[in-house]
């Protein structure tokens, strides 16, 4: 099968993200953290033009998409998604190289202007738990490229680590998806996510949540809470291998509710799930 366009891959990944229950995250099944699924769908729609603006730089895409999102929904629904998906969309325009190689080349060519635009976007989105950074704080003009800035933050931020490492984790995580997986067609809130697709996305999400501390949880609640959530995810990873789909287990929905009631949002793991789904869509089947 042929690869999807960046716009198709981005929109399908974003809509599938809210179609599937991913414990702690907002979905069509359950609101949370003061936000509704409709806000995420609107955010994807208004950000798509900027993220997929042919010829625009990574920094320009991120900043324009954040501005469009804030104007539409007035809150931070997708900063991490935009930081991850802008390079993927940009790299996909290079049809002369395989996607991963094109992405690595793109990241190596990021500039100080890219960093400045991304810094403005992050400050504008004002994500939860954003504190002062010892070097290259986003509230001040950068003196390094976006890749260099991300490398400085990589040890404390899993999204930044993707930049530093050429999105190696994202491409490796494609192995968590079943053979032949394809992003389903979507139409607004009528997201076509059958039981097989739902199970695949949940396994992918648990892969991200179970293989490292969620950066958003660490920033807001600390490493102990992040460790507890990671351990719980590992338990669900084990159970996902059984014949009983997670989505039919009341305990899975109860975990979702408990995380939201405690204000625990594994947002970074959700963002990385979207990036992996987008990458899957951009690769030929």
Backbone as CSV, one residue per row, in Angstrom:
resi,resn,N_x,N_y,N_z,CA_x,CA_y,CA_z,C_x,C_y,C_z
1,UNK,0.844,-1.198,0.000,0.000,0.000,0.000,0.875,1.242,0.000
2,UNK,0.377,2.298,-0.633,1.132,3.541,-0.672,1.020,4.269,0.657
3,UNK,2.016,5.091,0.931,2.015,5.877,2.165,0.940,6.952,2.088
4,UNK,0.461,7.355,3.248,-0.475,8.465,3.325,0.268,9.787,3.137
5,UNK,-0.455,10.836,2.805,0.141,12.163,2.812,0.365,12.588,4.255
6,UNK,1.262,13.543,4.507,1.455,14.007,5.886,0.149,14.470,6.538
7,UNK,-0.690,15.162,5.784,-1.952,15.637,6.357,-2.864,14.469,6.737
8,UNK,-2.975,13.498,5.852,-3.794,12.329,6.158,-3.259,11.597,7.381
9,UNK,-1.954,11.381,7.412,-1.356,10.640,8.526,-1.521,11.390,9.840
10,UNK,-1.330,12.705,9.813,-1.465,13.517,11.021,-2.892,13.481,11.545
11,UNK,-3.863,13.753,10.679,-5.253,13.814,11.121,-5.758,12.446,11.580
12,UNK,-5.387,11.407,10.881,-5.846,10.078,11.285,-5.221,9.658,12.615
13,UNK,-3.948,9.969,12.795,-3.304,9.631,14.070,-3.929,10.395,15.221
14,UNK,-4.213,11.668,15.011,-4.794,12.500,16.079,-6.214,12.081,16.413
15,UNK,-7.001,11.755,15.406,-8.375,11.355,15.681,-8.427,9.967,16.312
16,UNK,-7.562,9.084,15.872,-7.510,7.755,16.485,-7.076,7.850,17.940
17,UNK,-6.232,8.812,18.232,-5.753,9.027,19.598,-6.900,9.230,20.581
18,UNK,-7.922,9.985,20.188,-9.040,10.228,21.104,-10.168,9.215,20.928
19,UNK,-10.101,8.401,19.879,-11.130,7.382,19.683,-10.935,6.199,20.617
20,UNK,-9.702,6.007,21.069,-9.337,4.835,21.866,-9.111,5.235,23.314
21,UNK,-9.663,4.456,24.241,-9.404,4.717,25.661,-7.932,4.417,25.975
22,UNK,-7.240,5.447,26.427,-5.859,5.311,26.872,-5.824,5.861,28.291
23,UNK,-5.743,5.003,29.302,-5.927,5.450,30.689,-5.134,6.696,31.064
24,UNK,-5.864,7.648,31.627,-5.301,8.921,32.044,-5.445,10.016,31.017
25,UNK,-5.726,9.642,29.759,-5.840,10.614,28.682,-7.304,10.885,28.334
26,UNK,-7.555,12.063,27.788,-8.888,12.409,27.317,-9.227,11.554,26.088
27,UNK,-10.443,11.043,26.053,-10.894,10.266,24.900,-12.388,10.462,24.717
28,UNK,-12.915,9.913,23.628,-14.352,9.958,23.414,-15.097,9.162,24.477
29,UNK,-14.382,8.265,25.145,-14.986,7.454,26.202,-15.094,8.215,27.519
30,UNK,-14.170,9.153,27.753,-14.155,9.837,29.047,-13.350,11.123,28.956
31,UNK,-13.982,12.221,29.383,-13.270,13.501,29.471,-12.277,13.438,30.631
32,UNK,-11.505,14.508,30.796,-10.573,14.520,31.911,-9.707,15.755,31.910
33,UNK,-9.197,16.098,33.100,-8.257,17.210,33.249,-8.850,18.522,32.725
34,UNK,-10.178,18.652,32.865,-10.851,19.873,32.440,-10.988,20.017,30.945
35,UNK,-10.804,18.923,30.201,-10.863,18.991,28.739,-11.774,17.900,28.193
36,UNK,-12.275,18.149,26.983,-13.156,17.221,26.300,-12.501,16.735,25.006
37,UNK,-12.916,15.552,24.540,-12.358,14.997,23.310,-12.565,15.931,22.125
38,UNK,-13.710,16.622,22.094,-13.989,17.514,20.967,-12.913,18.586,20.811
39,UNK,-12.334,19.034,21.920,-11.272,20.041,21.846,-10.036,19.491,21.143
40,UNK,-9.756,18.225,21.344,-8.598,17.608,20.704,-8.835,17.421,19.210
41,UNK,-10.059,17.082,18.848,-10.380,16.929,17.433,-10.326,18.274,16.711
42,UNK,-10.853,19.308,17.350,-10.761,20.652,16.773,-9.299,21.073,16.654
43,UNK,-8.516,20.796,17.678,-7.095,21.163,17.671,-6.368,20.531,16.491
44,UNK,-6.629,19.247,16.256,-5.994,18.563,15.130,-6.399,19.203,13.807
45,UNK,-7.666,19.524,13.691,-8.169,20.112,12.452,-7.528,21.455,12.151
46,UNK,-7.444,22.321,13.176,-6.915,23.669,12.925,-5.395,23.675,12.824
47,UNK,-4.729,22.667,13.386,-3.265,22.623,13.343,-2.735,21.966,12.075
48,UNK,-3.575,21.223,11.385,-3.106,20.409,10.263,-2.470,21.241,9.153
49,UNK,-3.072,22.372,8.807,-2.524,23.194,7.726,-1.102,23.650,8.054
50,UNK,-0.885,24.095,9.290,0.436,24.588,9.681,1.454,23.451,9.737
51,UNK,1.072,22.338,10.336,1.996,21.209,10.462,2.405,20.671,9.095
52,UNK,1.503,20.747,8.152,1.748,20.171,6.825,1.984,21.228,5.756
53,UNK,2.362,22.451,6.161,2.594,23.529,5.198,3.878,23.257,4.427
54,UNK,3.723,22.863,3.210,4.866,22.452,2.398,5.883,23.588,2.274
55,UNK,7.140,23.268,2.523,8.218,24.242,2.414,8.497,25.023,3.679
56,UNK,7.602,24.972,4.649,7.836,25.690,5.911,8.864,24.950,6.749
57,UNK,9.567,25.684,7.589,10.544,25.063,8.470,9.838,24.383,9.636
58,UNK,10.573,23.568,10.359,10.014,22.886,11.522,9.530,23.903,12.550
59,UNK,10.359,24.905,12.827,9.973,25.917,13.802,8.734,26.682,13.389
60,UNK,8.662,27.060,12.126,7.482,27.774,11.634,6.225,26.936,11.775
61,UNK,6.324,25.651,11.496,5.164,24.761,11.598,4.688,24.658,13.044
62,UNK,5.635,24.466,13.957,5.272,24.323,15.370,4.594,25.584,15.874
63,UNK,5.197,26.733,15.611,4.652,27.980,16.135,3.277,28.278,15.549
64,UNK,3.127,28.151,14.246,1.836,28.448,13.621,0.755,27.494,14.106
65,UNK,1.100,26.235,14.318,0.121,25.258,14.780,-0.305,25.531,16.219
66,UNK,0.638,25.936,17.060,0.295,26.276,18.445,-0.608,27.504,18.480
67,UNK,-0.284,28.512,17.708,-1.106,29.721,17.660,-2.523,29.379,17.201
68,UNK,-2.642,28.563,16.172,-3.956,28.179,15.668,-4.739,27.381,16.716
69,UNK,-4.058,26.499,17.420,-4.709,25.691,18.453,-5.214,26.557,19.593
70,UNK,-4.368,27.450,20.074,-4.763,28.309,21.182,-5.941,29.198,20.799
71,UNK,-5.942,29.686,19.558,-7.051,30.530,19.111,-8.358,29.752,19.048
72,UNK,-8.267,28.462,18.738,-9.470,27.657,18.566,-10.028,27.099,19.863
73,UNK,-9.137,26.637,20.764,-9.628,25.946,21.961,-9.189,26.596,23.274
74,UNK,-8.212,27.504,23.206,-7.829,28.265,24.388,-7.105,27.490,25.465
75,UNK,-6.561,26.323,25.119,-5.789,25.562,26.108,-4.794,24.676,25.374
76,UNK,-3.894,24.089,26.139,-2.847,23.249,25.548,-3.349,21.819,25.404
77,UNK,-3.768,21.466,24.220,-4.221,20.109,23.938,-3.181,19.281,23.200
78,UNK,-2.204,19.945,22.554,-1.409,19.193,21.575,0.037,19.639,21.404
79,UNK,0.613,20.349,22.369,1.979,20.846,22.168,2.949,19.712,21.867
80,UNK,2.911,18.671,22.670,3.831,17.560,22.446,3.624,16.909,21.091
81,UNK,2.378,16.758,20.697,2.064,16.200,19.384,2.686,17.060,18.285
82,UNK,2.556,18.368,18.400,3.074,19.269,17.368,4.592,19.236,17.314
83,UNK,5.241,19.183,18.471,6.703,19.116,18.511,7.215,17.849,17.832
84,UNK,6.472,16.765,17.945,6.886,15.499,17.356,6.471,15.368,15.891
85,UNK,5.294,15.854,15.563,4.756,15.628,14.220,5.279,16.617,13.185
86,UNK,5.676,17.823,13.615,6.211,18.787,12.647,7.444,18.241,11.918
87,UNK,8.435,17.684,12.620,9.580,17.117,11.892,9.190,15.940,10.998
88,UNK,8.246,15.116,11.444,7.822,13.986,10.614,7.185,14.475,9.314
89,UNK,6.313,15.473,9.426,5.658,16.010,8.229,6.661,16.653,7.294
90,UNK,7.600,17.377,7.873,8.622,18.064,7.067,9.525,17.048,6.364
91,UNK,9.948,16.029,7.092,10.841,15.016,6.516,10.146,14.222,5.417
92,UNK,8.845,14.028,5.552,8.105,13.243,4.558,8.078,13.924,3.193
93,UNK,8.364,15.221,3.149,8.405,15.934,1.880,9.644,15.563,1.061
94,UNK,10.651,15.003,1.738,11.869,14.578,1.044,11.640,13.163,0.525
95,UNK,11.206,13.059,-0.702,10.859,11.756,-1.267,12.082,11.015,-1.815
96,UNK,13.252,11.616,-1.705,14.464,10.990,-2.227,15.122,10.057,-1.214
97,UNK,14.687,10.138,0.049,15.284,9.327,1.096,14.201,8.587,1.863
98,UNK,14.541,7.435,2.451,13.601,6.788,3.376,13.271,7.740,4.518
99,UNK,12.079,7.598,5.080,11.593,8.572,6.064,12.558,8.762,7.225
100,UNK,13.048,7.704,7.811,13.918,7.853,8.980,15.213,8.566,8.613
101,UNK,15.759,8.248,7.453,16.992,8.916,7.018,16.726,10.386,6.706
102,UNK,15.612,10.673,6.066,15.256,12.064,5.772,15.054,12.848,7.056
103,UNK,14.474,12.219,8.063,14.245,12.883,9.343,15.562,13.195,10.033
104,UNK,16.482,12.263,10.021,17.782,12.501,10.643,18.512,13.646,9.958
105,UNK,18.431,13.700,8.641,19.048,14.793,7.889,18.396,16.117,8.250
106,UNK,17.077,16.108,8.365,16.331,17.317,8.715,16.727,17.826,10.094
107,UNK,16.782,16.939,11.076,17.113,17.341,12.444,18.512,17.952,12.508
108,UNK,19.434,17.382,11.750,20.807,17.904,11.747,20.877,19.315,11.176
109,UNK,19.886,19.683,10.358,19.890,21.004,9.741,19.031,22.037,10.449
110,UNK,18.485,21.698,11.619,17.683,22.668,12.365,18.533,23.866,12.785
111,UNK,17.901,25.016,12.903,18.619,26.272,13.114,18.233,26.949,14.428
112,UNK,18.919,28.045,14.707,18.555,28.875,15.856,17.169,29.483,15.640
113,UNK,16.832,29.807,14.407,15.489,30.333,14.123,14.422,29.286,14.452
114,UNK,14.707,28.031,14.163,13.775,26.964,14.537,13.606,26.928,16.049
115,UNK,14.723,27.065,16.758,14.654,27.059,18.224,13.844,28.238,18.737
116,UNK,14.054,29.417,18.164,13.333,30.606,18.614,11.823,30.441,18.414
117,UNK,11.436,29.916,17.261,10.021,29.719,16.982,9.421,28.669,17.921
118,UNK,10.149,27.581,18.147,9.663,26.540,19.055,9.574,27.058,20.482
119,UNK,10.547,27.847,20.905,10.525,28.429,22.252,9.297,29.310,22.429
120,UNK,9.021,30.154,21.419,7.837,31.019,21.504,6.566,30.170,21.585
121,UNK,6.534,29.099,20.818,5.360,28.232,20.815,5.157,27.568,22.176
122,UNK,6.227,27.064,22.766,6.124,26.397,24.067,5.667,27.386,25.136
123,UNK,6.252,28.562,25.129,5.855,29.574,26.112,4.396,29.979,25.912
124,UNK,3.959,30.044,24.653,2.573,30.423,24.352,1.599,29.345,24.823
125,UNK,1.961,28.089,24.618,1.102,26.982,25.047,1.101,26.835,26.563
126,UNK,2.211,27.200,27.202,2.331,27.168,28.663,1.899,25.821,29.238
127,UNK,2.613,24.754,28.882,2.204,23.415,29.334,2.317,23.264,30.841
128,UNK,1.501,22.366,31.402,1.520,22.130,32.840,2.878,21.655,33.311
129,UNK,3.338,22.209,34.417,4.612,21.809,34.988,5.817,22.469,34.368
130,UNK,5.601,23.429,33.461,6.729,24.102,32.833,7.429,24.982,33.865
131,UNK,8.674,24.650,34.129,9.453,25.424,35.090,10.605,26.139,34.421
132,UNK,11.512,26.641,35.222,12.692,27.303,34.690,13.747,26.267,34.314
133,UNK,14.364,26.426,33.159,15.434,25.529,32.737,16.777,26.178,33.025
134,UNK,17.774,25.379,33.449,19.080,25.950,33.754,19.782,26.518,32.528
135,UNK,19.511,25.933,31.363,20.096,26.412,30.111,18.999,26.497,29.049
136,UNK,19.077,27.511,28.213,18.171,27.678,27.079,16.710,27.598,27.524
137,UNK,16.355,28.407,28.508,14.976,28.473,28.967,14.099,29.026,27.849
138,UNK,12.897,28.453,27.663,12.051,28.829,26.529,11.522,30.251,26.637
139,UNK,11.626,30.855,27.795,11.136,32.227,27.949,12.173,33.264,27.518
140,UNK,13.329,32.779,27.108,14.381,33.677,26.620,14.816,33.253,25.221
141,UNK,15.400,34.170,24.483,15.840,33.863,23.122,16.959,32.821,23.164
142,UNK,16.907,31.836,22.291,17.935,30.792,22.304,19.242,31.262,21.674
143,UNK,20.307,30.576,22.042,21.607,30.838,21.416,22.146,29.584,20.742
144,UNK,21.301,28.563,20.646,21.685,27.307,20.017,20.576,26.877,19.055
145,UNK,20.849,25.863,18.260,19.842,25.344,17.333,18.772,24.571,18.108
146,UNK,17.679,24.280,17.426,16.617,23.518,18.071,17.105,22.122,18.447
147,UNK,17.910,21.502,17.619,18.451,20.181,17.961,19.329,20.262,19.201
148,UNK,20.179,21.268,19.288,21.044,21.429,20.454,20.230,21.714,21.711
149,UNK,19.186,22.520,21.575,18.330,22.819,22.728,17.620,21.560,23.213
150,UNK,17.138,20.759,22.284,16.469,19.516,22.658,17.447,18.551,23.318
151,UNK,18.673,18.525,22.836,19.678,17.642,23.440,19.932,18.019,24.896
152,UNK,19.896,19.307,25.191,20.091,19.765,26.569,18.957,19.301,27.480
153,UNK,17.755,19.176,26.911,16.579,18.800,27.707,16.289,17.309,27.663
154,UNK,17.044,16.559,26.886,16.685,15.174,26.589,16.646,14.265,27.808
155,UNK,17.483,14.520,28.795,17.514,13.637,29.963,16.285,13.800,30.846
156,UNK,15.588,14.920,30.712,14.393,15.147,31.538,13.103,15.173,30.734
157,UNK,13.206,15.043,29.421,12.024,15.144,28.570,12.114,14.128,27.438
158,UNK,11.162,13.220,27.385,11.235,12.141,26.398,10.971,12.623,24.983
159,UNK,10.225,13.707,24.829,10.024,14.269,23.498,11.327,14.879,22.992
160,UNK,12.003,15.627,23.846,13.303,16.193,23.466,14.284,15.091,23.093
161,UNK,14.208,13.959,23.788,15.109,12.850,23.494,14.917,12.318,22.079
162,UNK,13.702,12.416,21.554,13.476,11.948,20.184,14.277,12.792,19.194
163,UNK,14.318,14.081,19.416,15.137,14.953,18.561,16.606,14.557,18.659
164,UNK,17.080,14.418,19.870,18.503,14.090,20.071,18.871,12.772,19.411
165,UNK,17.965,11.805,19.465,18.278,10.450,19.022,17.722,10.117,17.642
166,UNK,17.334,11.137,16.888,16.840,10.882,15.533,15.540,10.109,15.478
167,UNK,14.703,10.270,16.523,13.412,9.586,16.612,13.591,8.070,16.603
168,UNK,14.738,7.596,17.096,15.014,6.155,17.087,13.959,5.378,17.861
169,UNK,13.527,5.913,19.015,12.513,5.218,19.809,11.182,5.140,19.061
170,UNK,10.837,6.204,18.359,9.579,6.209,17.619,9.581,5.114,16.557
171,UNK,10.650,5.030,15.801,10.693,4.021,14.740,10.805,2.612,15.325
172,UNK,11.506,2.463,16.441,11.582,1.154,17.086,10.220,0.732,17.625
173,UNK,9.434,1.699,18.093,8.140,1.384,18.687,7.125,0.911,17.651
174,UNK,7.412,1.108,16.367,6.531,0.572,15.327,6.404,-0.946,15.445
175,UNK,7.414,-1.575,16.070,7.375,-3.021,16.256,6.272,-3.437,17.222
176,UNK,5.779,-2.494,18.030,4.689,-2.812,18.951,3.349,-2.921,18.235
177,UNK,3.280,-2.426,17.011,2.051,-2.526,16.219,2.011,-3.865,15.481
178,UNK,0.836,-4.417,15.278,0.745,-5.704,14.580,1.161,-5.575,13.113
179,UNK,1.636,-6.657,12.554,2.034,-6.661,11.148,0.858,-6.246,10.279
180,UNK,1.153,-5.382,9.315,0.114,-4.933,8.399,-0.789,-3.857,8.946
181,UNK,-0.468,-3.295,10.105,-1.318,-2.246,10.692,-1.390,-1.044,9.766
182,UNK,-2.581,-0.508,9.591,-2.778,0.698,8.816,-3.707,1.628,9.587
183,UNK,-3.497,2.913,9.467,-4.395,3.874,10.092,-5.748,3.826,9.394
184,UNK,-6.827,3.726,10.154,-8.152,3.674,9.526,-8.589,5.046,9.037
185,UNK,-9.521,5.056,8.119,-10.118,6.315,7.675,-10.908,6.921,8.824
186,UNK,-10.980,8.233,8.858,-11.709,8.922,9.918,-12.610,9.979,9.307
187,UNK,-13.647,10.336,10.057,-14.558,11.385,9.608,-15.076,12.120,10.835
188,UNK,-14.418,13.218,11.183,-14.824,13.988,12.357,-14.772,13.133,13.603
189,UNK,-15.847,13.146,14.371,-15.884,12.361,15.593,-16.254,10.903,15.324
190,UNK,-16.653,10.601,14.083,-17.010,9.227,13.751,-15.749,8.457,13.367
191,UNK,-14.884,8.269,14.342,-13.606,7.632,14.089,-13.816,6.125,13.961
192,UNK,-13.301,5.573,12.887,-13.477,4.149,12.649,-12.370,3.380,13.357
193,UNK,-12.627,2.966,14.580,-11.656,2.201,15.349,-12.319,0.902,15.788
194,UNK,-12.096,-0.167,15.019,-12.679,-1.444,15.387,-11.886,-2.046,16.542
195,UNK,-12.313,-3.222,16.993,-11.690,-3.836,18.163,-10.211,-4.119,17.930
196,UNK,-9.861,-4.521,16.718,-8.462,-4.835,16.416,-7.598,-3.581,16.457
197,UNK,-8.103,-2.504,15.850,-7.363,-1.240,15.860,-7.257,-0.694,17.274
198,UNK,-8.353,-0.750,18.019,-8.341,-0.283,19.412,-7.282,-1.017,20.215
199,UNK,-7.247,-2.332,20.082,-6.271,-3.129,20.822,-4.848,-2.744,20.430
200,UNK,-4.613,-2.501,19.140,-3.274,-2.146,18.673,-2.814,-0.823,19.269
201,UNK,-3.699,0.167,19.293,-3.334,1.477,19.841,-3.097,1.382,21.345
202,UNK,-3.909,0.615,22.035,-3.723,0.475,23.481,-2.414,-0.224,23.812
203,UNK,-2.054,-1.234,23.048,-0.778,-1.914,23.259,0.386,-0.956,22.990
204,UNK,0.263,-0.152,21.950,1.305,0.833,21.632,1.441,1.851,22.755
205,UNK,0.326,2.344,23.252,0.342,3.302,24.362,0.979,2.695,25.602
206,UNK,0.620,1.463,25.922,1.205,0.802,27.088,2.696,0.551,26.894
207,UNK,3.092,0.341,25.648,4.529,0.212,25.355,5.273,1.478,25.771
208,UNK,4.751,2.628,25.353,5.408,3.883,25.710,5.345,4.131,27.221
209,UNK,4.192,3.881,27.806,4.011,4.156,29.223,4.799,3.173,30.087
210,UNK,5.027,1.978,29.575,5.693,0.957,30.365,7.190,0.877,30.183
211,UNK,7.751,1.691,29.275,9.189,1.614,29.008,9.967,2.839,29.482
212,UNK,9.311,3.723,30.174,10.006,4.903,30.695,9.058,5.821,31.435
213,UNK,9.631,6.656,32.302,8.808,7.616,33.035,8.144,8.574,32.055
214,UNK,6.869,8.842,32.283,6.168,9.831,31.477,6.617,11.222,31.908
215,UNK,7.163,11.983,30.973,7.750,13.288,31.311,6.735,14.246,31.902
216,UNK,5.510,14.213,31.406,4.477,15.122,31.915,4.139,14.798,33.366
217,UNK,4.067,13.507,33.687,3.803,13.122,35.074,4.959,13.557,35.972
218,UNK,6.178,13.356,35.521,7.345,13.747,36.326,7.317,15.231,36.615
219,UNK,7.004,16.044,35.602,6.994,17.490,35.801,5.926,17.917,36.799
220,UNK,4.785,17.266,36.774,3.657,17.701,37.609,3.567,16.988,38.950
221,UNK,3.861,15.677,38.978,3.682,14.916,40.216,4.948,14.263,40.753
222,UNK,6.012,14.255,39.965,7.269,13.701,40.451,7.524,12.268,39.994
223,UNK,8.750,11.814,40.282,9.193,10.515,39.771,8.503,9.337,40.453
224,UNK,8.126,9.485,41.712,7.478,8.365,42.394,6.148,8.022,41.742
225,UNK,5.348,9.032,41.451,4.075,8.800,40.773,4.323,8.224,39.381
226,UNK,5.311,8.768,38.683,5.638,8.258,37.345,6.051,6.796,37.406
227,UNK,6.807,6.430,38.423,7.220,5.039,38.595,6.016,4.128,38.832
228,UNK,5.085,4.593,39.663,3.887,3.793,39.947,3.046,3.580,38.693
229,UNK,2.904,4.634,37.886,2.121,4.516,36.660,2.828,3.593,35.669
230,UNK,4.146,3.706,35.568,4.899,2.839,34.669,4.750,1.367,35.084
231,UNK,4.816,1.109,36.384,4.671,-0.265,36.872,3.278,-0.809,36.569
232,UNK,2.250,0.037,36.755,0.891,-0.394,36.442,0.753,-0.689,34.951
233,UNK,1.363,0.136,34.127,1.312,-0.076,32.679,1.971,-1.396,32.300
234,UNK,3.056,-1.728,32.957,3.734,-2.992,32.673,2.836,-4.182,33.005
235,UNK,2.061,-4.059,34.081,1.100,-5.105,34.410,0.042,-5.250,33.335
236,UNK,-0.438,-4.135,32.829,-1.430,-4.184,31.758,-0.817,-4.679,30.455
237,UNK,0.462,-4.385,30.227,1.136,-4.947,29.054,1.092,-6.477,29.105
238,UNK,1.355,-7.030,30.269,1.336,-8.480,30.432,-0.063,-9.025,30.171
239,UNK,-1.071,-8.333,30.679,-2.447,-8.801,30.521,-2.933,-8.645,29.080
240,UNK,-2.325,-7.716,28.344,-2.759,-7.507,26.956,-2.458,-8.713,26.077
241,UNK,-1.583,-9.587,26.544,-1.252,-10.783,25.770,-2.306,-11.877,25.924
242,UNK,-3.254,-11.683,26.838,-4.304,-12.676,27.042,-5.365,-12.566,25.958
243,UNK,-6.313,-13.468,25.994,-7.364,-13.472,24.977,-8.441,-12.438,25.244
244,UNK,-8.416,-11.814,26.424,-9.460,-10.857,26.798,-9.015,-9.441,26.403
245,UNK,-9.721,-8.776,25.494,-9.335,-7.412,25.100,-9.380,-6.463,26.302
246,UNK,-8.392,-5.611,26.410,-8.347,-4.676,27.533,-9.593,-3.809,27.579
247,UNK,-10.111,-3.441,26.419,-11.233,-2.507,26.370,-12.518,-3.103,26.945
248,UNK,-12.550,-4.420,27.103,-13.744,-5.049,27.679,-13.582,-5.328,29.174
249,UNK,-12.416,-5.006,29.713,-12.144,-5.259,31.128,-12.542,-4.024,31.946
250,UNK,-13.517,-4.136,32.831,-13.926,-2.973,33.638,-12.780,-2.370,34.439
251,UNK,-11.802,-3.171,34.800,-10.671,-2.653,35.576,-9.826,-1.681,34.759
252,UNK,-9.803,-1.864,33.437,-9.044,-0.960,32.575,-9.688,0.421,32.576
253,UNK,-11.006,0.458,32.462,-11.732,1.723,32.531,-11.623,2.340,33.921
254,UNK,-11.590,1.495,34.944,-11.449,2.002,36.312,-10.089,2.644,36.520
255,UNK,-9.062,2.083,35.923,-7.717,2.681,36.002,-7.712,4.049,35.325
256,UNK,-8.365,4.125,34.187,-8.511,5.398,33.481,-9.141,6.447,34.400
257,UNK,-10.241,6.077,35.027,-10.947,7.004,35.904,-10.108,7.389,37.115
258,UNK,-9.418,6.417,37.694,-8.612,6.689,38.888,-7.481,7.664,38.589
259,UNK,-6.834,7.493,37.455,-5.762,8.416,37.075,-6.301,9.832,36.911
260,UNK,-7.440,9.956,36.267,-8.015,11.280,36.040,-8.468,11.918,37.345
261,UNK,-9.043,11.125,38.234,-9.467,11.669,39.521,-8.270,12.154,40.335
262,UNK,-7.115,11.518,40.146,-5.901,11.923,40.847,-5.150,13.029,40.115
263,UNK,-5.662,13.462,38.956,-5.008,14.509,38.176,-3.749,14.050,37.482
264,UNK,-3.623,12.739,37.275,-2.424,12.179,36.640,-2.698,11.988,35.149
265,UNK,-1.937,12.695,34.329,-2.137,12.685,32.882,-0.854,12.229,32.184
266,UNK,-0.812,10.999,31.691,0.383,10.534,30.956,0.427,11.127,29.550
267,UNK,0.480,12.443,29.490,0.367,13.127,28.207,1.516,12.883,27.262
268,UNK,2.731,12.726,27.799,3.875,12.493,26.915,3.751,11.150,26.216
269,UNK,3.297,10.136,26.940,3.119,8.814,26.331,2.054,8.865,25.243
270,UNK,1.016,9.668,25.454,-0.013,9.839,24.426,0.566,10.540,23.197
271,UNK,1.378,11.569,23.423,1.994,12.295,22.310,2.896,11.372,21.485
272,UNK,3.657,10.543,22.174,4.550,9.613,21.484,3.764,8.539,20.736
273,UNK,2.610,8.180,21.273,1.730,7.246,20.574,1.247,7.853,19.267
274,UNK,0.837,9.120,19.305,0.390,9.800,18.088,1.533,9.872,17.065
275,UNK,2.726,10.220,17.519,3.866,10.312,16.597,4.154,8.971,15.940
276,UNK,4.062,7.901,16.711,4.303,6.570,16.150,3.229,6.218,15.139
277,UNK,1.975,6.535,15.439,0.892,6.270,14.497,1.079,7.072,13.220
278,UNK,1.498,8.337,13.364,1.740,9.144,12.170,2.872,8.545,11.339
279,UNK,3.949,8.136,11.999,5.063,7.518,11.280,4.600,6.267,10.542
280,UNK,3.738,5.484,11.183,3.217,4.275,10.535,2.447,4.638,9.270
281,UNK,1.702,5.745,9.328,0.940,6.166,8.162,1.796,6.699,7.031
282,UNK,2.953,7.245,7.386,3.830,7.839,6.379,4.695,6.797,5.657
283,UNK,4.758,5.596,6.224,5.572,4.538,5.621,4.710,3.711,4.673
284,UNK,5.255,3.291,3.551,4.478,2.435,2.642,4.179,1.106,3.299
285,UNK,2.991,0.560,3.053,2.579,-0.693,3.654,3.217,-1.897,2.970
